[in-house]
Amino acid sequence: MKIQDVRTLAKGMGIKSFGKTKVDLIREIQRQEGNFDCYAKTEGYCDQVECIFRESCISEKK
């Protein structure tokens, strides 16, 4: 997911995105949704199958 898509999603949730990295912004979205803020913390496996960031999360290098 591109950063602009993440910013658009955040804006729709009332989250300000200015000055935030993609990872930080996604984690804030995850918290607001009531999910774990685990984006880019995975070790190659994720059991959060309903998360919209799952695919990019597993491949994110952090």
mmCIF file of the N, C-alpha and C atoms, coordinates in Angstrom:
data_MODEL
# 
_entry.id   MODEL 
# 
loop_
_atom_site.group_PDB 
_atom_site.id 
_atom_site.type_symbol 
_atom_site.label_atom_id 
_atom_site.label_alt_id 
_atom_site.label_comp_id 
_atom_site.label_asym_id 
_atom_site.label_entity_id 
_atom_site.label_seq_id 
_atom_site.pdbx_PDB_ins_code 
_atom_site.Cartn_x 
_atom_site.Cartn_y 
_atom_site.Cartn_z 
_atom_site.occupancy 
_atom_site.B_iso_or_equiv 
_atom_site.pdbx_formal_charge 
_atom_site.auth_seq_id 
_atom_site.auth_comp_id 
_atom_site.auth_asym_id 
_atom_site.auth_atom_id 
_atom_site.pdbx_PDB_model_num 
ATOM 1   N N  . MET A 1 1  ? 0.846   -1.164  0.000  1.00 0.00 ? 1  MET A N  1 
ATOM 2   C CA . MET A 1 1  ? 0.000   0.000   0.000  1.00 0.00 ? 1  MET A CA 1 
ATOM 3   C C  . MET A 1 1  ? 0.900   1.238   0.000  1.00 0.00 ? 1  MET A C  1 
ATOM 4   N N  . LYS A 1 2  ? 0.581   2.182   -0.840 1.00 0.00 ? 2  LYS A N  1 
ATOM 5   C CA . LYS A 1 2  ? 1.377   3.395   -0.970 1.00 0.00 ? 2  LYS A CA 1 
ATOM 6   C C  . LYS A 1 2  ? 1.050   4.367   0.160  1.00 0.00 ? 2  LYS A C  1 
ATOM 7   N N  . ILE A 1 3  ? 2.014   5.222   0.495  1.00 0.00 ? 3  ILE A N  1 
ATOM 8   C CA . ILE A 1 3  ? 1.846   6.170   1.584  1.00 0.00 ? 3  ILE A CA 1 
ATOM 9   C C  . ILE A 1 3  ? 0.634   7.076   1.367  1.00 0.00 ? 3  ILE A C  1 
ATOM 10  N N  . GLN A 1 4  ? 0.373   7.460   0.139  1.00 0.00 ? 4  GLN A N  1 
ATOM 11  C CA . GLN A 1 4  ? -0.777  8.328   -0.122 1.00 0.00 ? 4  GLN A CA 1 
ATOM 12  C C  . GLN A 1 4  ? -2.084  7.608   0.197  1.00 0.00 ? 4  GLN A C  1 
ATOM 13  N N  . ASP A 1 5  ? -2.146  6.323   -0.093 1.00 0.00 ? 5  ASP A N  1 
ATOM 14  C CA . ASP A 1 5  ? -3.331  5.527   0.255  1.00 0.00 ? 5  ASP A CA 1 
ATOM 15  C C  . ASP A 1 5  ? -3.507  5.453   1.769  1.00 0.00 ? 5  ASP A C  1 
ATOM 16  N N  . VAL A 1 6  ? -2.400  5.298   2.477  1.00 0.00 ? 6  VAL A N  1 
ATOM 17  C CA . VAL A 1 6  ? -2.437  5.236   3.938  1.00 0.00 ? 6  VAL A CA 1 
ATOM 18  C C  . VAL A 1 6  ? -2.899  6.579   4.498  1.00 0.00 ? 6  VAL A C  1 
ATOM 19  N N  . ARG A 1 7  ? -2.389  7.669   3.944  1.00 0.00 ? 7  ARG A N  1 
ATOM 20  C CA . ARG A 1 7  ? -2.800  9.009   4.396  1.00 0.00 ? 7  ARG A CA 1 
ATOM 21  C C  . ARG A 1 7  ? -4.295  9.241   4.164  1.00 0.00 ? 7  ARG A C  1 
ATOM 22  N N  . THR A 1 8  ? -4.793  8.796   3.019  1.00 0.00 ? 8  THR A N  1 
ATOM 23  C CA . THR A 1 8  ? -6.215  8.943   2.714  1.00 0.00 ? 8  THR A CA 1 
ATOM 24  C C  . THR A 1 8  ? -7.059  8.156   3.710  1.00 0.00 ? 8  THR A C  1 
ATOM 25  N N  . LEU A 1 9  ? -6.646  6.951   4.001  1.00 0.00 ? 9  LEU A N  1 
ATOM 26  C CA . LEU A 1 9  ? -7.343  6.114   4.978  1.00 0.00 ? 9  LEU A CA 1 
ATOM 27  C C  . LEU A 1 9  ? -7.323  6.773   6.353  1.00 0.00 ? 9  LEU A C  1 
ATOM 28  N N  . ALA A 1 10 ? -6.166  7.278   6.744  1.00 0.00 ? 10 ALA A N  1 
ATOM 29  C CA . ALA A 1 10 ? -6.037  7.941   8.039  1.00 0.00 ? 10 ALA A CA 1 
ATOM 30  C C  . ALA A 1 10 ? -6.933  9.172   8.125  1.00 0.00 ? 10 ALA A C  1 
ATOM 31  N N  . LYS A 1 11 ? -6.945  9.958   7.078  1.00 0.00 ? 11 LYS A N  1 
ATOM 32  C CA . LYS A 1 11 ? -7.772  11.165  7.057  1.00 0.00 ? 11 LYS A CA 1 
ATOM 33  C C  . LYS A 1 11 ? -9.240  10.805  7.257  1.00 0.00 ? 11 LYS A C  1 
ATOM 34  N N  . GLY A 1 12 ? -9.686  9.741   6.619  1.00 0.00 ? 12 GLY A N  1 
ATOM 35  C CA . GLY A 1 12 ? -11.058 9.287   6.760  1.00 0.00 ? 12 GLY A CA 1 
ATOM 36  C C  . GLY A 1 12 ? -11.398 8.840   8.174  1.00 0.00 ? 12 GLY A C  1 
ATOM 37  N N  . MET A 1 13 ? -10.363 8.525   8.951  1.00 0.00 ? 13 MET A N  1 
ATOM 38  C CA . MET A 1 13 ? -10.555 8.090   10.344 1.00 0.00 ? 13 MET A CA 1 
ATOM 39  C C  . MET A 1 13 ? -10.301 9.239   11.319 1.00 0.00 ? 13 MET A C  1 
ATOM 40  N N  . GLY A 1 14 ? -9.998  10.418  10.785 1.00 0.00 ? 14 GLY A N  1 
ATOM 41  C CA . GLY A 1 14 ? -9.743  11.565  11.643 1.00 0.00 ? 14 GLY A CA 1 
ATOM 42  C C  . GLY A 1 14 ? -8.342  11.602  12.226 1.00 0.00 ? 14 GLY A C  1 
ATOM 43  N N  . ILE A 1 15 ? -7.422  10.877  11.624 1.00 0.00 ? 15 ILE A N  1 
ATOM 44  C CA . ILE A 1 15 ? -6.039  10.831  12.096 1.00 0.00 ? 15 ILE A CA 1 
ATOM 45  C C  . ILE A 1 15 ? -5.202  11.797  11.259 1.00 0.00 ? 15 ILE A C  1 
ATOM 46  N N  . LYS A 1 16 ? -4.452  12.647  11.936 1.00 0.00 ? 16 LYS A N  1 
ATOM 47  C CA . LYS A 1 16 ? -3.570  13.576  11.228 1.00 0.00 ? 16 LYS A CA 1 
ATOM 48  C C  . LYS A 1 16 ? -2.300  12.840  10.821 1.00 0.00 ? 16 LYS A C  1 
ATOM 49  N N  . SER A 1 17 ? -1.901  12.991  9.566  1.00 0.00 ? 17 SER A N  1 
ATOM 50  C CA . SER A 1 17 ? -0.762  12.241  9.066  1.00 0.00 ? 17 SER A CA 1 
ATOM 51  C C  . SER A 1 17 ? 0.505   13.070  8.883  1.00 0.00 ? 17 SER A C  1 
ATOM 52  N N  . PHE A 1 18 ? 0.415   14.374  9.042  1.00 0.00 ? 18 PHE A N  1 
ATOM 53  C CA . PHE A 1 18 ? 1.565   15.231  8.795  1.00 0.00 ? 18 PHE A CA 1 
ATOM 54  C C  . PHE A 1 18 ? 2.743   14.856  9.703  1.00 0.00 ? 18 PHE A C  1 
ATOM 55  N N  . GLY A 1 19 ? 3.902   14.664  9.088  1.00 0.00 ? 19 GLY A N  1 
ATOM 56  C CA . GLY A 1 19 ? 5.124   14.391  9.828  1.00 0.00 ? 19 GLY A CA 1 
ATOM 57  C C  . GLY A 1 19 ? 5.280   12.969  10.326 1.00 0.00 ? 19 GLY A C  1 
ATOM 58  N N  . LYS A 1 20 ? 4.372   12.083  9.980  1.00 0.00 ? 20 LYS A N  1 
ATOM 59  C CA . LYS A 1 20 ? 4.450   10.699  10.439 1.00 0.00 ? 20 LYS A CA 1 
ATOM 60  C C  . LYS A 1 20 ? 4.970   9.803   9.323  1.00 0.00 ? 20 LYS A C  1 
ATOM 61  N N  . THR A 1 21 ? 5.759   8.824   9.694  1.00 0.00 ? 21 THR A N  1 
ATOM 62  C CA . THR A 1 21 ? 6.227   7.854   8.715  1.00 0.00 ? 21 THR A CA 1 
ATOM 63  C C  . THR A 1 21 ? 5.083   6.912   8.364  1.00 0.00 ? 21 THR A C  1 
ATOM 64  N N  . LYS A 1 22 ? 5.252   6.189   7.289  1.00 0.00 ? 22 LYS A N  1 
ATOM 65  C CA . LYS A 1 22 ? 4.241   5.222   6.872  1.00 0.00 ? 22 LYS A CA 1 
ATOM 66  C C  . LYS A 1 22 ? 3.996   4.196   7.974  1.00 0.00 ? 22 LYS A C  1 
ATOM 67  N N  . VAL A 1 23 ? 5.062   3.694   8.564  1.00 0.00 ? 23 VAL A N  1 
ATOM 68  C CA . VAL A 1 23 ? 4.947   2.677   9.614  1.00 0.00 ? 23 VAL A CA 1 
ATOM 69  C C  . VAL A 1 23 ? 4.209   3.232   10.823 1.00 0.00 ? 23 VAL A C  1 
ATOM 70  N N  . ASP A 1 24 ? 4.592   4.421   11.278 1.00 0.00 ? 24 ASP A N  1 
ATOM 71  C CA . ASP A 1 24 ? 3.932   5.019   12.440 1.00 0.00 ? 24 ASP A CA 1 
ATOM 72  C C  . ASP A 1 24 ? 2.455   5.291   12.174 1.00 0.00 ? 24 ASP A C  1 
ATOM 73  N N  . LEU A 1 25 ? 2.162   5.743   10.980 1.00 0.00 ? 25 LEU A N  1 
ATOM 74  C CA . LEU A 1 25 ? 0.785   6.048   10.619 1.00 0.00 ? 25 LEU A CA 1 
ATOM 75  C C  . LEU A 1 25 ? -0.067  4.778   10.569 1.00 0.00 ? 25 LEU A C  1 
ATOM 76  N N  . ILE A 1 26 ? 0.466   3.729   9.985  1.00 0.00 ? 26 ILE A N  1 
ATOM 77  C CA . ILE A 1 26 ? -0.266  2.460   9.927  1.00 0.00 ? 26 ILE A CA 1 
ATOM 78  C C  . ILE A 1 26 ? -0.505  1.912   11.326 1.00 0.00 ? 26 ILE A C  1 
ATOM 79  N N  . ARG A 1 27 ? 0.484   2.012   12.197 1.00 0.00 ? 27 ARG A N  1 
ATOM 80  C CA . ARG A 1 27 ? 0.310   1.535   13.568 1.00 0.00 ? 27 ARG A CA 1 
ATOM 81  C C  . ARG A 1 27 ? -0.767  2.333   14.292 1.00 0.00 ? 27 ARG A C  1 
ATOM 82  N N  . GLU A 1 28 ? -0.849  3.626   14.029 1.00 0.00 ? 28 GLU A N  1 
ATOM 83  C CA . GLU A 1 28 ? -1.893  4.440   14.641 1.00 0.00 ? 28 GLU A CA 1 
ATOM 84  C C  . GLU A 1 28 ? -3.271  4.036   14.119 1.00 0.00 ? 28 GLU A C  1 
ATOM 85  N N  . ILE A 1 29 ? -3.362  3.738   12.832 1.00 0.00 ? 29 ILE A N  1 
ATOM 86  C CA . ILE A 1 29 ? -4.617  3.259   12.250 1.00 0.00 ? 29 ILE A CA 1 
ATOM 87  C C  . ILE A 1 29 ? -5.011  1.933   12.904 1.00 0.00 ? 29 ILE A C  1 
ATOM 88  N N  . GLN A 1 30 ? -4.048  1.032   13.059 1.00 0.00 ? 30 GLN A N  1 
ATOM 89  C CA . GLN A 1 30 ? -4.326  -0.253  13.683 1.00 0.00 ? 30 GLN A CA 1 
ATOM 90  C C  . GLN A 1 30 ? -4.860  -0.072  15.106 1.00 0.00 ? 30 GLN A C  1 
ATOM 91  N N  . ARG A 1 31 ? -4.261  0.827   15.876 1.00 0.00 ? 31 ARG A N  1 
ATOM 92  C CA . ARG A 1 31 ? -4.736  1.084   17.244 1.00 0.00 ? 31 ARG A CA 1 
ATOM 93  C C  . ARG A 1 31 ? -6.158  1.641   17.233 1.00 0.00 ? 31 ARG A C  1 
ATOM 94  N N  . GLN A 1 32 ? -6.414  2.574   16.333 1.00 0.00 ? 32 GLN A N  1 
ATOM 95  C CA . GLN A 1 32 ? -7.747  3.175   16.269 1.00 0.00 ? 32 GLN A CA 1 
ATOM 96  C C  . GLN A 1 32 ? -8.804  2.136   15.904 1.00 0.00 ? 32 GLN A C  1 
ATOM 97  N N  . GLU A 1 33 ? -8.426  1.165   15.097 1.00 0.00 ? 33 GLU A N  1 
ATOM 98  C CA . GLU A 1 33 ? -9.353  0.093   14.720 1.00 0.00 ? 33 GLU A CA 1 
ATOM 99  C C  . GLU A 1 33 ? -9.534  -0.938  15.837 1.00 0.00 ? 33 GLU A C  1 
ATOM 100 N N  . GLY A 1 34 ? -8.736  -0.823  16.889 1.00 0.00 ? 34 GLY A N  1 
ATOM 101 C CA . GLY A 1 34 ? -8.826  -1.781  17.988 1.00 0.00 ? 34 GLY A CA 1 
ATOM 102 C C  . GLY A 1 34 ? -7.972  -3.008  17.779 1.00 0.00 ? 34 GLY A C  1 
ATOM 103 N N  . ASN A 1 35 ? -7.028  -2.923  16.860 1.00 0.00 ? 35 ASN A N  1 
ATOM 104 C CA . ASN A 1 35 ? -6.132  -4.040  16.566 1.00 0.00 ? 35 ASN A CA 1 
ATOM 105 C C  . ASN A 1 35 ? -4.780  -3.821  17.230 1.00 0.00 ? 35 ASN A C  1 
ATOM 106 N N  . PHE A 1 36 ? -3.943  -4.847  17.184 1.00 0.00 ? 36 PHE A N  1 
ATOM 107 C CA . PHE A 1 36 ? -2.567  -4.712  17.650 1.00 0.00 ? 36 PHE A CA 1 
ATOM 108 C C  . PHE A 1 36 ? -1.831  -3.764  16.713 1.00 0.00 ? 36 PHE A C  1 
ATOM 109 N N  . ASP A 1 37 ? -0.961  -2.936  17.247 1.00 0.00 ? 37 ASP A N  1 
ATOM 110 C CA . ASP A 1 37 ? -0.164  -2.042  16.408 1.00 0.00 ? 37 ASP A CA 1 
ATOM 111 C C  . ASP A 1 37 ? 1.155   -2.726  16.060 1.00 0.00 ? 37 ASP A C  1 
ATOM 112 N N  . CYS A 1 38 ? 1.038   -3.754  15.268 1.00 0.00 ? 38 CYS A N  1 
ATOM 113 C CA . CYS A 1 38 ? 2.167   -4.654  15.016 1.00 0.00 ? 38 CYS A CA 1 
ATOM 114 C C  . CYS A 1 38 ? 2.783   -4.516  13.625 1.00 0.00 ? 38 CYS A C  1 
ATOM 115 N N  . TYR A 1 39 ? 2.403   -3.504  12.864 1.00 0.00 ? 39 TYR A N  1 
ATOM 116 C CA . TYR A 1 39 ? 2.899   -3.377  11.500 1.00 0.00 ? 39 TYR A CA 1 
ATOM 117 C C  . TYR A 1 39 ? 4.418   -3.379  11.447 1.00 0.00 ? 39 TYR A C  1 
ATOM 118 N N  . ALA A 1 40 ? 4.974   -4.213  10.600 1.00 0.00 ? 40 ALA A N  1 
ATOM 119 C CA . ALA A 1 40 ? 6.418   -4.342  10.346 1.00 0.00 ? 40 ALA A CA 1 
ATOM 120 C C  . ALA A 1 40 ? 7.193   -4.877  11.544 1.00 0.00 ? 40 ALA A C  1 
ATOM 121 N N  . LYS A 1 41 ? 6.516   -5.526  12.457 1.00 0.00 ? 41 LYS A N  1 
ATOM 122 C CA . LYS A 1 41 ? 7.187   -6.155  13.598 1.00 0.00 ? 41 LYS A CA 1 
ATOM 123 C C  . LYS A 1 41 ? 7.228   -7.670  13.450 1.00 0.00 ? 41 LYS A C  1 
ATOM 124 N N  . THR A 1 42 ? 6.629   -8.194  12.411 1.00 0.00 ? 42 THR A N  1 
ATOM 125 C CA . THR A 1 42 ? 6.505   -9.628  12.228 1.00 0.00 ? 42 THR A CA 1 
ATOM 126 C C  . THR A 1 42 ? 7.843   -10.288 11.887 1.00 0.00 ? 42 THR A C  1 
ATOM 127 N N  . GLU A 1 43 ? 7.911   -11.540 12.161 1.00 0.00 ? 43 GLU A N  1 
ATOM 128 C CA . GLU A 1 43 ? 9.086   -12.347 11.817 1.00 0.00 ? 43 GLU A CA 1 
ATOM 129 C C  . GLU A 1 43 ? 8.754   -13.275 10.645 1.00 0.00 ? 43 GLU A C  1 
ATOM 130 N N  . GLY A 1 44 ? 7.946   -12.802 9.711  1.00 0.00 ? 44 GLY A N  1 
ATOM 131 C CA . GLY A 1 44 ? 7.605   -13.589 8.542  1.00 0.00 ? 44 GLY A CA 1 
ATOM 132 C C  . GLY A 1 44 ? 6.281   -14.319 8.628  1.00 0.00 ? 44 GLY A C  1 
ATOM 133 N N  . TYR A 1 45 ? 5.597   -14.202 9.763  1.00 0.00 ? 45 TYR A N  1 
ATOM 134 C CA . TYR A 1 45 ? 4.297   -14.844 9.937  1.00 0.00 ? 45 TYR A CA 1 
ATOM 135 C C  . TYR A 1 45 ? 3.365   -13.874 10.653 1.00 0.00 ? 45 TYR A C  1 
ATOM 136 N N  . CYS A 1 46 ? 2.097   -13.884 10.225 1.00 0.00 ? 46 CYS A N  1 
ATOM 137 C CA . CYS A 1 46 ? 1.098   -13.022 10.850 1.00 0.00 ? 46 CYS A CA 1 
ATOM 138 C C  . CYS A 1 46 ? -0.225  -13.766 10.909 1.00 0.00 ? 46 CYS A C  1 
ATOM 139 N N  . ASP A 1 47 ? -0.817  -13.808 12.094 1.00 0.00 ? 47 ASP A N  1 
ATOM 140 C CA . ASP A 1 47 ? -2.100  -14.486 12.244 1.00 0.00 ? 47 ASP A CA 1 
ATOM 141 C C  . ASP A 1 47 ? -3.282  -13.527 12.171 1.00 0.00 ? 47 ASP A C  1 
ATOM 142 N N  . GLN A 1 48 ? -3.019  -12.261 11.874 1.00 0.00 ? 48 GLN A N  1 
ATOM 143 C CA . GLN A 1 48 ? -4.071  -11.250 11.756 1.00 0.00 ? 48 GLN A CA 1 
ATOM 144 C C  . GLN A 1 48 ? -4.588  -11.226 10.315 1.00 0.00 ? 48 GLN A C  1 
ATOM 145 N N  . VAL A 1 49 ? -5.325  -12.254 9.929  1.00 0.00 ? 49 VAL A N  1 
ATOM 146 C CA . VAL A 1 49 ? -5.720  -12.452 8.531  1.00 0.00 ? 49 VAL A CA 1 
ATOM 147 C C  . VAL A 1 49 ? -6.703  -11.407 8.012  1.00 0.00 ? 49 VAL A C  1 
ATOM 148 N N  . GLU A 1 50 ? -7.380  -10.693 8.893  1.00 0.00 ? 50 GLU A N  1 
ATOM 149 C CA . GLU A 1 50 ? -8.340  -9.677  8.467  1.00 0.00 ? 50 GLU A CA 1 
ATOM 150 C C  . GLU A 1 50 ? -7.714  -8.289  8.319  1.00 0.00 ? 50 GLU A C  1 
ATOM 151 N N  . CYS A 1 51 ? -6.479  -8.130  8.708  1.00 0.00 ? 51 CYS A N  1 
ATOM 152 C CA . CYS A 1 51 ? -5.806  -6.833  8.662  1.00 0.00 ? 51 CYS A CA 1 
ATOM 153 C C  . CYS A 1 51 ? -5.558  -6.425  7.211  1.00 0.00 ? 51 CYS A C  1 
ATOM 154 N N  . ILE A 1 52 ? -5.934  -5.200  6.864  1.00 0.00 ? 52 ILE A N  1 
ATOM 155 C CA . ILE A 1 52 ? -5.763  -4.742  5.476  1.00 0.00 ? 52 ILE A CA 1 
ATOM 156 C C  . ILE A 1 52 ? -4.307  -4.481  5.133  1.00 0.00 ? 52 ILE A C  1 
ATOM 157 N N  . PHE A 1 53 ? -3.441  -4.420  6.130  1.00 0.00 ? 53 PHE A N  1 
ATOM 158 C CA . PHE A 1 53 ? -2.019  -4.166  5.900  1.00 0.00 ? 53 PHE A CA 1 
ATOM 159 C C  . PHE A 1 53 ? -1.187  -5.440  5.919  1.00 0.00 ? 53 PHE A C  1 
ATOM 160 N N  . ARG A 1 54 ? -1.814  -6.579  6.078  1.00 0.00 ? 54 ARG A N  1 
ATOM 161 C CA . ARG A 1 54 ? -1.108  -7.848  6.297  1.00 0.00 ? 54 ARG A CA 1 
ATOM 162 C C  . ARG A 1 54 ? -0.050  -8.150  5.234  1.00 0.00 ? 54 ARG A C  1 
ATOM 163 N N  . GLU A 1 55 ? -0.405  -8.054  3.983  1.00 0.00 ? 55 GLU A N  1 
ATOM 164 C CA . GLU A 1 55 ? 0.526   -8.407  2.909  1.00 0.00 ? 55 GLU A CA 1 
ATOM 165 C C  . GLU A 1 55 ? 1.768   -7.513  2.910  1.00 0.00 ? 55 GLU A C  1 
ATOM 166 N N  . SER A 1 56 ? 1.552   -6.210  2.999  1.00 0.00 ? 56 SER A N  1 
ATOM 167 C CA . SER A 1 56 ? 2.705   -5.311  2.983  1.00 0.00 ? 56 SER A CA 1 
ATOM 168 C C  . SER A 1 56 ? 3.482   -5.393  4.299  1.00 0.00 ? 56 SER A C  1 
ATOM 169 N N  . CYS A 1 57 ? 2.816   -5.718  5.378  1.00 0.00 ? 57 CYS A N  1 
ATOM 170 C CA . CYS A 1 57 ? 3.463   -5.832  6.679  1.00 0.00 ? 57 CYS A CA 1 
ATOM 171 C C  . CYS A 1 57 ? 4.500   -6.935  6.686  1.00 0.00 ? 57 CYS A C  1 
ATOM 172 N N  . ILE A 1 58 ? 4.147   -8.076  6.168  1.00 0.00 ? 58 ILE A N  1 
ATOM 173 C CA . ILE A 1 58 ? 5.052   -9.219  6.176  1.00 0.00 ? 58 ILE A CA 1 
ATOM 174 C C  . ILE A 1 58 ? 6.299   -8.920  5.357  1.00 0.00 ? 58 ILE A C  1 
ATOM 175 N N  . SER A 1 59 ? 6.170   -8.159  4.305  1.00 0.00 ? 59 SER A N  1 
ATOM 176 C CA . SER A 1 59 ? 7.309   -7.859  3.451  1.00 0.00 ? 59 SER A CA 1 
ATOM 177 C C  . SER A 1 59 ? 8.077   -6.612  3.878  1.00 0.00 ? 59 SER A C  1 
ATOM 178 N N  . GLU A 1 60 ? 7.538   -5.816  4.805  1.00 0.00 ? 60 GLU A N  1 
ATOM 179 C CA . GLU A 1 60 ? 8.198   -4.584  5.268  1.00 0.00 ? 60 GLU A CA 1 
ATOM 180 C C  . GLU A 1 60 ? 9.451   -4.901  6.070  1.00 0.00 ? 60 GLU A C  1 
ATOM 181 N N  . LYS A 1 61 ? 10.517  -4.211  5.759  1.00 0.00 ? 61 LYS A N  1 
ATOM 182 C CA . LYS A 1 61 ? 11.777  -4.409  6.475  1.00 0.00 ? 61 LYS A CA 1 
ATOM 183 C C  . LYS A 1 61 ? 11.916  -3.327  7.524  1.00 0.00 ? 61 LYS A C  1 
ATOM 184 N N  . LYS A 1 62 ? 11.864  -3.694  8.775  1.00 0.00 ? 62 LYS A N  1 
ATOM 185 C CA . LYS A 1 62 ? 12.027  -2.727  9.868  1.00 0.00 ? 62 LYS A CA 1 
ATOM 186 C C  . LYS A 1 62 ? 12.823  -3.341  10.970 1.00 0.00 ? 62 LYS A C  1 
# 
